[in-house]
Amino acid sequence: MSAPRTGRIGTDSVPRAFDDHAPSYDRLVGANPGYHDHLRLSAQRMGLPDHGRGLRLLDLGCGTGASTAALLEVAPEAEIVAVDASAEMLAEARRKTWPPSVRFVHGDAQDLAAAGVTGPFDGILAAYLLRNLPDADAALRSFRDLLRPGAPLAVHEYSVRDSARSRAVWTVVCWTIIIPLGRLRTGRADLYRYLWRSVLRFDGVRTLAERLRRAGFVDVRTQTMTGWQQDVVHTVLGRRLPDPESAPLPPALSELETPPMGLAL
Ligand SMILES: C[S@@+](CC[C@H](N)C(=O)[O-])C[C@H]1O[C@@H](n2cnc3c(N)ncnc32)[C@H](O)[C@@H]1O
């Protein structure tokens, strides 16, 4: 493992910060009720047909593989490419048992071609990634270009900006649980303070949905989670514009029950 990073964490140094925290990451998210269920919910909301048979899926910012496992559960027959820029997070992921259909790649989600990752993909899951990228708009456009026409992107993210209640819940959970627990488990709290700050700074869910539309996604909708994460963690779904002559959208996604935006905030 490389020498611990010093200085304040920013979007340019996030993967390096995750390197330092990789050995404790699974234990910390394991203590967060709903973490794995909610990832699975976002993967389910992608509406992938037929257990993923014949599909090629991309998990961006896969970390130690929690989001990869969620995709695998929902689409066990799919081929899954899972990418992360933190070598240590990937090393934790690779230590687990995976079927041969899952492949882990070390690379930057903003320059996947450089890592040898090329499309087309039948679905992309980006869980807790977008907030950490310096240019989210450019990243979304590049994700869109990797998708087959009509294929879904699920952005699974914290988003609290649109609601005073959500911002308050987030701050209380961070300062009473996440930051103290992170410090206790790892001896340092820099990544967890960055998490708190970065979420407060990040898009509200309406802005995030608009960002997807601006990047060329259609059929954009948002849904939140249950538990303390209600109106704090969201799935923001969109799909690449389908070919005009292609079949209608699969019912799984086109019939998703989406509460009006006001209810989701
Ligand atoms: C909070 S973790 C989420 C991991 C996993 N998706 C999950 O749900 O548990 C965010 C991950 O994004 C990765 N990451 C941050 N910036 C990245 C980038 N530019 N390219 C690829 N991965 C990146 C980090 O290294 C980290 O492993």
The ligand as a Tripos MOL2 file, in Angstrom:
@<TRIPOS>MOLECULE
LIG
   27    29     1     0     0
SMALL
NO_CHARGES

@<TRIPOS>ATOM
      1 C1        -17.8720    5.6110   -2.3490 C.3       1 LIG1
      2 S1        -16.9610    4.4950   -3.3490 S.3       1 LIG1
      3 C2        -18.2960    3.5520   -4.0460 C.3       1 LIG1
      4 C3        -17.8730    2.1680   -4.4030 C.3       1 LIG1
      5 C4        -18.9900    1.2810   -4.8960 C.3       1 LIG1
      6 N1        -19.5950    1.7860   -6.1070 N.3       1 LIG1
      7 C5        -20.0490    1.0880   -3.8340 C.2       1 LIG1
      8 O1        -21.1910    1.4310   -4.0970 O.co2     1 LIG1
      9 O2        -19.7300    0.6300   -2.7390 O.co2     1 LIG1
     10 C6        -16.4900    5.5310   -4.7280 C.3       1 LIG1
     11 C7        -15.4590    4.8880   -5.6190 C.3       1 LIG1
     12 O3        -15.2890    5.7100   -6.7800 O.3       1 LIG1
     13 C8        -13.9360    5.6320   -7.1240 C.3       1 LIG1
     14 N2        -13.5900    6.7800   -7.9820 N.ar      1 LIG1
     15 C9        -13.5470    8.0950   -7.6400 C.ar      1 LIG1
     16 N3        -13.1770    8.8270   -8.7170 N.ar      1 LIG1
     17 C10       -13.0020    7.9400   -9.7380 C.ar      1 LIG1
     18 C11       -12.6420    8.0880  -11.0910 C.ar      1 LIG1
     19 N4        -12.3580    9.2910  -11.6280 N.pl3     1 LIG1
     20 N5        -12.5840    6.9810  -11.8690 N.ar      1 LIG1
     21 C12       -12.8670    5.7470  -11.3460 C.ar      1 LIG1
     22 N6        -13.1960    5.5510  -10.0670 N.ar      1 LIG1
     23 C13       -13.2630    6.6430   -9.2690 C.ar      1 LIG1
     24 C14       -13.1920    5.6380   -5.8170 C.3       1 LIG1
     25 O4        -11.8810    5.1490   -5.9590 O.3       1 LIG1
     26 C15       -14.0910    4.7500   -4.9690 C.3       1 LIG1
     27 O5        -13.6730    3.4100   -5.0110 O.3       1 LIG1
@<TRIPOS>BOND
     1     1     2 1
     2     2     3 1
     3     2    10 1
     4     3     4 1
     5     4     5 1
     6     5     6 1
     7     5     7 1
     8     7     8 2
     9     7     9 1
    10    10    11 1
    11    11    12 1
    12    11    26 1
    13    12    13 1
    14    13    14 1
    15    13    24 1
    16    14    15 ar
    17    14    23 ar
    18    15    16 ar
    19    16    17 ar
    20    17    18 ar
    21    17    23 ar
    22    18    19 1
    23    18    20 ar
    24    20    21 ar
    25    21    22 ar
    26    22    23 ar
    27    24    25 1
    28    24    26 1
    29    26    27 1
@<TRIPOS>SUBSTRUCTURE
     1 LIG1         1 GROUP 0 **** ****
